[in-house]
Amino acid sequence: MAGEREEEGLKPIIPQRRREIQRLEGFLCVSASLRETGFALEFKQLRESLPCERQLSAHMKQEIDQFCRYLATERNVSAHTLKAYLTDLELFHDFVRREQGGTADAAAVTHLLVRRYLAQLHGECAKSTVGRKLAAIRSFFRYLVREGSVPKNPAGLVSTPRKEKKVPFHLTIDEITSLVTAPTGQEVLALRDRAILETLYSSGLRVSELTSLDVGGVDLLEGLARVLGKGGKERIVPIGSKARGALSDYLAMRGNPPFEAPLMINARGGRLTSRSVGRIIDKYILMLATMKKVSPHTLRHTFATHLLEGGADLRAIQELLGHASLSTTQKYTHVSIDRLMEVYDKAHPTARKKG
């Protein structure tokens, strides 16, 4: 009897699960840009990660579908951003459905309901995560207001939680030198690993930008790379001499592949993934056994910090990092105490030593 009841309970879930998968496949079909940025490769993981118990009302389902299709086609968001919006909105829908007694009506959502949802999240998520979820809800209702589906945006009256100010962890010059020179040997994988580490530190790339690069996107003679950042924004970044040398050695070992080939490949010849780059860095960190946990993004933090400490202009660093807002770059204005004392000693009249 228990087995029969369990089987009956699964019956409504299976077709619902199938419909959700078809929805995501629809986003993949309508947006060529998502296919090009590797969304097809991540689709299987995204599909498996979706809770199978979702029971969206038809009206809310249609509104979420329309909004996500708008993000994919008109806003040209990345695969990661689309996944985050979709997950956050469906979790919010579940909360609304429970609060409204089994149905979810976007027009009936108030700012008090949104606040209750955020209050529930505060004990479970970091403030930055709560802020991201609120931003997704706010964007969703802004879209519905524009479409005439709701009269006003209830999330517009809810303030974003103040984020904790965290100083980005970065490596010292000695530490980063030890890391980028850790790969030794002349076999193709060692040359590739050295090229990855040198390029991430030399150009301050996001790991997704590096893995999406093709051979034709790098000009070793000019020392430049053309990368596609967040929101499909293209920018040109410089490549330092050591990174150029490492890339040149790696590509020569691969027989100078054609321009359309991936710049970084795995042992099977496929394009390297962001997760694989993380594992590569972990391997060399363990070999050195002298550092804390270092992620690919740590090299980006290190790039920005060392530029700033070397006297680079903050707006120049903003352009190199591909930040849309200068406020994002300002988190790198932290500098070491030694650097602060050096500036103080040189600049302040009473701090100068008498000769």
C-alpha positions in Angstrom: 0.0 0.0 0.0 2.8 2.4 0.9 4.5 1.7 -2.4 1.3 2.4 -4.3 0.8 5.7 -2.5 4.4 6.6 -3.2 3.9 5.8 -6.9 0.7 7.8 -7.0 2.5 10.8 -5.5 5.1 10.7 -8.2 2.6 10.8 -11.1 2.0 14.6 -11.0 5.6 15.3 -10.4 7.0 13.5 -13.5 5.1 15.5 -16.1 5.8 18.7 -14.2 9.5 17.9 -14.3 9.3 17.2 -18.0 7.6 20.6 -18.5 10.3 22.4 -16.6 13.0 20.8 -18.7 11.1 21.8 -21.9 11.0 25.4 -20.6 14.8 25.5 -20.2 15.2 23.9 -23.6 13.1 26.7 -25.0 15.5 29.3 -23.6 18.4 27.4 -25.2 16.6 27.4 -28.6 15.7 31.1 -28.7 19.2 32.4 -27.7 22.2 31.6 -29.9 24.3 33.6 -27.5 23.7 31.2 -24.7 24.7 28.3 -26.9 27.9 30.1 -27.8 28.8 30.8 -24.1 28.6 27.1 -23.2 25.0 27.1 -21.9 24.4 23.8 -23.7 27.3 22.2 -21.8 25.9 23.3 -18.5 22.3 22.5 -19.3 22.4 19.0 -18.1 23.7 20.0 -14.7 21.1 22.8 -14.5 18.3 20.4 -15.4 19.4 17.9 -12.7 19.7 20.6 -10.1 16.1 21.7 -10.4 13.8 20.5 -7.6 11.3 18.1 -9.1 8.5 19.2 -6.6 7.8 22.5 -8.4 4.1 23.1 -9.0 3.9 26.5 -10.6 0.5 28.0 -11.3 -0.1 28.4 -15.0 -0.2 32.2 -14.9 3.0 32.6 -12.8 4.7 30.0 -14.9 3.9 31.9 -18.1 5.2 35.2 -16.5 8.5 33.6 -15.4 8.9 32.0 -18.8 8.3 35.4 -20.5 10.8 37.1 -18.2 13.5 34.5 -18.7 13.0 34.6 -22.4 13.4 38.4 -22.3 16.6 38.1 -20.3 18.0 35.5 -22.8 17.1 37.3 -26.0 16.9 41.0 -25.3 19.3 41.4 -22.3 21.7 38.8 -23.6 22.5 37.6 -20.1 25.1 34.9 -19.4 24.1 31.3 -18.7 25.1 31.7 -15.1 22.9 34.8 -14.7 19.9 33.1 -16.3 20.3 30.1 -14.0 20.4 32.4 -10.9 17.3 34.4 -12.0 15.4 31.2 -12.7 16.2 29.5 -9.5 15.6 32.6 -7.3 12.3 33.4 -8.9 11.0 29.9 -8.6 12.0 29.7 -4.9 10.2 33.1 -4.4 7.1 31.7 -6.1 7.1 28.7 -3.8 7.0 31.1 -0.8 4.2 33.2 -2.4 2.2 30.1 -3.1 2.4 29.0 0.5 1.6 32.4 1.8 -1.4 32.8 -0.5 -2.8 29.4 0.3 -1.8 27.3 -2.6 -2.0 29.8 -5.5 0.5 32.5 -6.6 -0.8 35.8 -8.0 1.9 38.3 -8.9 -0.6 41.2 -8.7 -1.4 40.3 -5.1 2.3 40.4 -3.9 2.9 43.4 -1.6 6.1 44.9 -0.3 5.3 43.4 3.1 5.2 39.9 1.6 8.6 40.5 0.0 10.0 41.7 3.3 8.7 38.6 5.0 10.5 36.4 2.4 13.8 38.3 2.9 13.4 38.0 6.7 13.1 34.2 6.2 16.3 34.1 4.2 18.3 36.2 6.6 19.0 33.2 8.9 19.8 30.9 5.9 21.8 33.0 3.4 24.6 35.6 3.4 23.6 39.2 3.0 25.1 39.2 -0.5 22.9 36.3 -1.5 19.8 37.9 0.0 20.6 41.1 -2.0 20.9 39.0 -5.2 17.5 37.4 -4.7 15.9 40.7 -4.0 17.5 42.1 -7.2 16.0 39.2 -9.2 12.5 39.8 -7.7 12.8 43.5 -8.3 13.8 43.0 -11.9 11.0 40.5 -12.4 8.3 42.9 -11.2 9.9 45.8 -13.1 9.4 43.7 -16.2 5.8 42.9 -15.2 5.0 46.6 -14.7 6.4 47.5 -18.1 4.3 44.7 -19.6 1.2 46.0 -17.8 0.7 42.8 -15.8 1.0 44.5 -12.4 0.3 48.1 -11.4 3.5 48.7 -9.4 6.7 47.1 -8.3 6.3 45.8 -4.7 10.0 45.1 -4.4 10.8 48.7 -5.2 9.9 49.7 -1.7 12.2 47.2 -0.1 15.8 48.3 0.6 18.7 46.1 -0.3 20.6 44.6 2.7 23.9 46.3 3.5 26.7 44.0 2.4 29.5 43.0 4.6 32.7 44.8 3.6 35.2 42.1 2.8 38.7 42.9 1.7 39.5 40.7 -1.3 42.1 38.2 -0.5 45.2 38.5 -2.7 48.7 37.1 -2.9 51.9 38.8 -2.3 54.4 39.2 -5.1 56.5 36.4 -3.8 53.5 34.1 -3.4 52.2 34.8 -6.9 55.7 34.3 -8.4 55.9 30.9 -6.7 52.5 29.9 -8.0 52.9 30.9 -11.6 56.3 29.2 -11.8 55.1 26.0 -10.1 54.3 24.1 -13.3 57.6 22.6 -14.6 58.5 20.4 -17.5 58.0 20.6 -21.2 55.0 18.3 -21.7 51.9 19.9 -23.1 49.8 19.8 -19.9 52.6 21.5 -17.9 53.0 24.2 -20.6 49.2 24.7 -20.6 49.0 25.1 -16.8 51.9 27.6 -16.8 50.1 29.5 -19.6 46.8 29.5 -17.6 48.4 30.9 -14.4 50.5 33.5 -16.2 47.6 34.7 -18.3 45.2 35.0 -15.3 47.6 37.0 -13.4 49.0 39.0 -16.3 45.6 40.1 -17.7 43.2 39.9 -14.7 40.7 37.8 -16.7 37.7 36.1 -15.2 38.2 32.3 -15.5 35.1 32.1 -17.8 36.7 34.7 -20.1 39.9 32.7 -20.3 38.1 29.4 -21.0 35.9 31.0 -23.7 38.9 32.4 -25.6 39.8 31.0 -29.0 43.3 31.0 -30.5 42.2 33.8 -32.8 41.3 36.0 -29.9 44.9 36.4 -28.8 47.5 38.5 -30.7 50.9 37.4 -29.2 52.8 39.9 -31.4 50.9 42.9 -30.1 50.4 41.4 -26.7 46.6 41.8 -26.7 43.5 39.6 -26.2 39.9 40.3 -27.2 37.7 38.9 -24.5 33.9 38.7 -24.0 32.9 39.7 -20.5 29.7 39.8 -18.6 26.6 40.8 -20.6 28.4 40.1 -23.8 30.6 43.2 -23.5 33.8 43.0 -25.4 37.1 44.5 -24.3 40.7 44.4 -25.2 43.2 43.5 -22.4 47.0 43.5 -22.5 49.1 40.3 -22.1 52.4 40.6 -20.3 55.7 39.3 -21.8 55.9 36.3 -19.5 52.3 35.3 -20.3 53.0 35.8 -24.0 56.0 33.5 -23.8 54.1 30.8 -21.9 51.2 31.0 -24.4 53.6 30.8 -27.4 55.4 27.7 -26.0 52.0 26.0 -25.3 50.5 26.7 -28.7 53.8 25.6 -30.4 53.6 22.3 -28.6 50.0 21.9 -29.9 51.3 22.5 -33.5 50.0 26.0 -33.7 46.2 25.2 -33.9 43.8 27.2 -36.2 42.3 30.5 -35.0 38.8 28.9 -34.4 40.3 26.3 -32.0 39.9 26.8 -28.2 42.9 28.5 -26.6 42.9 26.1 -23.6 42.0 22.5 -24.0 41.9 19.4 -21.8 43.7 16.1 -22.2 40.9 14.9 -24.5 41.1 17.9 -26.8 37.9 19.6 -25.6 37.6 23.1 -24.4 38.7 23.5 -20.8 36.0 24.3 -18.3 36.0 26.8 -15.4 35.8 24.0 -12.9 38.9 22.3 -14.4 40.9 25.5 -14.1 40.0 25.6 -10.4 41.2 22.1 -10.0 44.5 22.9 -11.8 45.1 25.8 -9.4 44.2 23.6 -6.4 46.8 21.1 -7.5 49.7 23.6 -7.5 48.6 25.2 -4.3 48.8 21.8 -2.6 52.2 21.3 -4.1 53.4 24.6 -2.6 51.8 23.9 0.7 52.4 27.5 1.8 49.2 29.3 1.0 45.5 29.4 2.0 42.7 28.4 -0.3 43.3 30.1 -3.6 40.6 30.3 -6.4 41.0 31.5 -10.0 39.4 34.7 -8.9 42.2 35.2 -6.4 44.6 35.8 -9.3 42.2 38.5 -10.6 42.2 40.2 -7.1 46.0 40.0 -7.0 46.2 41.5 -10.5 44.1 44.5 -9.5 45.8 45.0 -6.1 49.3 44.9 -7.5 48.3 47.4 -10.2 46.9 49.8 -7.6 49.9 49.5 -5.3 52.1 50.2 -8.4 50.3 53.5 -8.9 47.8 52.6 -11.6 44.7 54.8 -11.9 41.5 53.3 -10.5 39.6 54.0 -13.8 42.2 52.3 -15.8 41.9 49.2 -13.5 38.1 49.4 -14.0 38.6 49.2 -17.8 41.0 46.3 -17.5 38.8 44.3 -15.3 35.7 45.1 -17.3 33.6 46.5 -14.4 30.5 48.4 -15.4 30.7 50.5 -12.3 33.6 52.2 -10.6 32.1 51.3 -7.2 32.9 47.6 -8.0 36.5 48.4 -8.6 36.8 50.5 -5.4 37.0 47.4 -3.3 40.5 47.1 -4.4 41.5 50.4 -2.8 42.7 48.5 0.2 46.5 48.5 0.2 49.1 47.0 2.5 50.0 48.8 5.7 53.6 49.1 4.4 52.4 50.9 1.3 50.2 53.2 3.4 53.1 54.1 5.7 55.4 54.7 2.7 52.9 57.1 1.2 52.4 58.8 4.6 56.2 59.2 5.2 56.6 60.8 1.8 53.6 63.0 1.8 52.9 64.3 5.3 55.1 67.2 6.4 55.5 66.1 10.0 56.3 62.5 9.1 59.5 63.4 7.1 62.7 62.4 8.9 65.0 65.3 9.6 68.4 64.8 7.9 
